[in-house]
Amino acid sequence: LVKVPAGLALQLAPGSYQTVVMRRDPAEILASMAEFTPFDVFTYESAAHFYDLVLPTLIERLAAAGHVVTVIDYADVLRDPLGTFRKLAETWPFDPALAAACVQPELHRSVAR
């Protein structure tokens, strides 16, 4: 299991990959980026554009390249980690209880305001 930024996912070496795409509220992405980047280059519009146009295209291109793509929501992981990971474990070989135990919702600092 490797985390790959969306922009690099299409540059993976040819092969058969199982890919998880985690969606997150664009306002939360913006809040997170504002906390951790020194430049004010991200806007809600750019984050929303990514989710409205870029993400669906990325998912289509990954699938066309032979990836098995599963989409999950960040909010679902926080709200119901075990349930979300149980669904994911239907196609991924990992222990959903162990993964769920690692989720710490109290660390969810970049909440949309």
N, C-alpha and C positions, 0 to 999 in steps of 0.2 A: 504494500500500500504506500503510495507516494503522492504527496500533494503537489500539483502542478498548476501554476497560474493559468488562467483561461487562455491568455495570449500565446502560451507555449504548448498547449495541449495538442494542437494540430501539427506540431513539429516533432512529435514522438516518432521514434523509429518505427517502420512498418511492423505490424504484428497484431495480435488479437488482444485487446485490452477490455477490461471491465472498468467502466468509468462512472464515478459518482459526481454529479453536478449538484452543488449545494446552493440553493437560492437563498437570498437574504434581502430584507426590506432595503430598497435603495437609500432611504433616509438614514438607516443604521450604518450602511456602508459609508455614507458621507460623514456621519458623526465620527466614525472610527478613523477615517482618513484624516479628518481635521485634527484629531488628537495626536496622530503619529507622523504627520508630514509637516515640515516647516513652511511649505508653500500653500497658498490658497488657490490651488489649481482645479479642485474638484467642485462640481456643482451638483445640485439635485438633478438638474436636467441631464448632465452627463451620466450620472448613475442610472437614472430612469431609462435613458436611451440604451444603455448597455442591456438592461433587463427586457426592454420592449423589442429591440431589434437585434442586438448582437448575440445575446444568449440563445434565443431560438435557432439562429443561424449556426451558431457553434454546435449546438446539440445535433442539428441535422447533418452537419459536416462530419462530426465524430461518428455518427451512425453510418453515414455513407462510407467512411473509411474502415468500417468493420468493428467499431467499438460497440460493446453492449453498454448502453447509457441508462443509468438510473438517476432520477432527479428527486432530491429531498429538500425540504425546507428547514432552514436554520431554526425558525420559530418552533417547528415540530420537535426538533432535537431538544430544545430547551424545555418545552412543555411536557413532552412524553418521551424521554430518551430511550427507555426500554422498548416501548412500542415501536418507535421509529427504527431502532436498530434490529428489532426482531424481523420487521419487514425486509430490511436490507440483508439480513442474514439468510433470507430465503434463496439468495443468489450469490452471496459472498461467504467465504469460509472464515468466520470469526465468531467469538463469543459475545452475543449481544448484551448479556448481563455485565460482563467485564467492561465493554465499551461504555455502557450506560453509567457505570460507576465512576467513569472519568469526567462526566459532564458536571460542570459546576455552574449552575445558572446565576449564582451570586456574582460571578465574574463577568456577567453580561453587562458591560459598562456603557457601551455605545448604543444607547436606546434612542430611537427617534423621539424627538420632542415636538 
